[in-house]
Amino acid sequence: MPVRRGFRASAVALSSHPPHYRRARPPAVRGRRQEGVPPMSSSSTTGRRAAGRVPMAALLATAAAAALLSAGCSADPPARPAQPSSSPLTVTLAATPSAEAEQQRLATEFHPDDTQPTGLYLPPHTSLTVTADRPGDAPVPELLVGTYGLDGTDSGTEDEPRTHRLQDATTVVGDDTGGLLYVRYTKDGGGAAPELTLHFGDAARPVPFHVLGKTPAAQWKAQLEAAKDVPVAQFVSEHLVLTVHLDSARRNAGQDPDDLLRGYEHILAVEDAISGLGGKAPSDARSPLRYFVSEGRAHIDPNAYYTRVCYPSDSIDEILNTAALNKGWGIWHELGHMHQQSSWTWDSTTEVTVNIYSLAVQRDAAQPSRLAADGTPEAVRGYLAKPAAARNYDAEDGDPFVRLAMFEQLRLAFGDRFYPELHKLTRRAEQAADPEQYLVLNASRVAGRNLAGFFSAWGVPVTDQTKAELAALGLPAPDQDPAAMDVAKSS
């Protein structure tokens, strides 16, 4: 597929990634930058795993999102990272669901992670004593050394955090590489686990650590100024862990860190809302886990992969600036990869359906649709005017924004509830063996209309079996042709 508009389409389908992601890593999928254009990028994550408030000029694009944000998800959400208690070297935390359980529940390939930040750093070649106050029936915690995506690449070959089980009351941990410390303390089903308190020896060093709504801005600046012998700084909110080099944080010290984190929380709330998350049903609850965004190496493409987004160090200021964040298609896109559901994502759409979420954030910010630019409406009309035999949605030279238009036409035709309901339905279904046929059938169910003709018009194959299943549903044809929708309009 030719490179266009700032990113390269995926060569790897999300559905092709092995489920046991701690043990195997496929090639990363990555975006591509253009001079003077913010990264549009895309997917590559490692194995397992101006100052002022962001202006939010419009209400959420969907009713679900409006309800979610009105419930307080975007403005100053309650932060709940592992919190220092009596001293900076003592951390008390509650158990979370495992990342595997959340991945299965959300029906996504990429997902938030279950490691909890401590705000502590272990220098290389240093031994650390960790004492655990753990009831005998509590799950065994794990200590991780290293951060997903930090100094990462866009090839999927970066180092993993090292994992140490804290089985005993006291454990001595050594690590040749060093890194930030995280705790994995998980419990799936069967009632709640007791809180866990960990005491870290003096070898652990606090880093600049800002928690949304809890760390005063003056204290954050003081931490940045005083920090020494630690290479990183960290921002934490209810749904995000943002880790950057210390010099990057210092360079952006004029930004209000709470405003920055509220901006991220709002973006994630919008993307969760169009994903149908935030409802009362347990299957539709927002995840209690966090997404990891980390500063990668210079000159890589922004990318996302399993549990982390990695942004190049030479572009990191774009995601540390609240004003830039509100216009940051690149980071919207990368976080969007975390929401793609495997059952209706295939090779040709890895870099397409991700922008369902980017477009939702763009609409929320009252910005013109990306699909109105670069001649896309004309390209869509030209494609749909071709003879049926010449229309192949999965053609190797397909334009990802033309492909995106098909998905946007479904929203325009059937309303802002269409994608939340499709996500909900998918969370209640088995993993699809054929994502294209799954989409044809279940988009029709959500729309209440037989969409075989619409997908055929777009050059998506519709099998005889799918046609028979649609016929059995007895759905009528659409009242008007969704393929006639003008994608230059956002509503």
VENRAWO-V251921 format. One record per run of one state. SS is the DSSP state (helix for helix, strand for strand, loop for the rest). FROM is the first residue (numbers start at 1). TO is the last residue. Records with the same first field share a line. If there is no record, write none. Layout:
BEGIN
SS = FROM-TO ; FROM-TO
END
This chain:
BEGIN
loop = 1-3 ; 5-6 ; 8-13 ; 17-29 ; 32-33 ; 35-36 ; 38-41 ; 43-62 ; 71-82 ; 85-89 ; 94-95 ; 97-98 ; 107-107 ; 109-112 ; 114-114 ; 123-125 ; 134-141 ; 146-161 ; 166-169 ; 176-178 ; 185-185 ; 187-195 ; 201-203 ; 207-207 ; 212-216 ; 227-231 ; 237-239 ; 252-256 ; 275-281 ; 285-289 ; 296-302 ; 306-307 ; 312-312 ; 320-321 ; 326-328 ; 338-340 ; 345-346 ; 350-353 ; 365-369 ; 373-375 ; 385-387 ; 391-399 ; 415-416 ; 428-434 ; 448-448 ; 451-451 ; 458-463 ; 474-475 ; 478-481 ; 485-491
strand = 4-4 ; 7-7 ; 30-31 ; 34-34 ; 37-37 ; 42-42 ; 83-84 ; 90-93 ; 96-96 ; 108-108 ; 113-113 ; 115-122 ; 126-133 ; 142-145 ; 162-165 ; 170-175 ; 179-184 ; 186-186 ; 196-200 ; 204-206 ; 208-211 ; 232-236 ; 240-245 ; 290-295 ; 303-305 ; 308-311 ; 341-341 ; 449-450 ; 476-477
helix = 14-16 ; 63-70 ; 99-106 ; 217-226 ; 246-251 ; 257-274 ; 282-284 ; 313-319 ; 322-325 ; 329-337 ; 342-344 ; 347-349 ; 354-364 ; 370-372 ; 376-384 ; 388-390 ; 400-414 ; 417-427 ; 435-447 ; 452-457 ; 464-473 ; 482-484
END
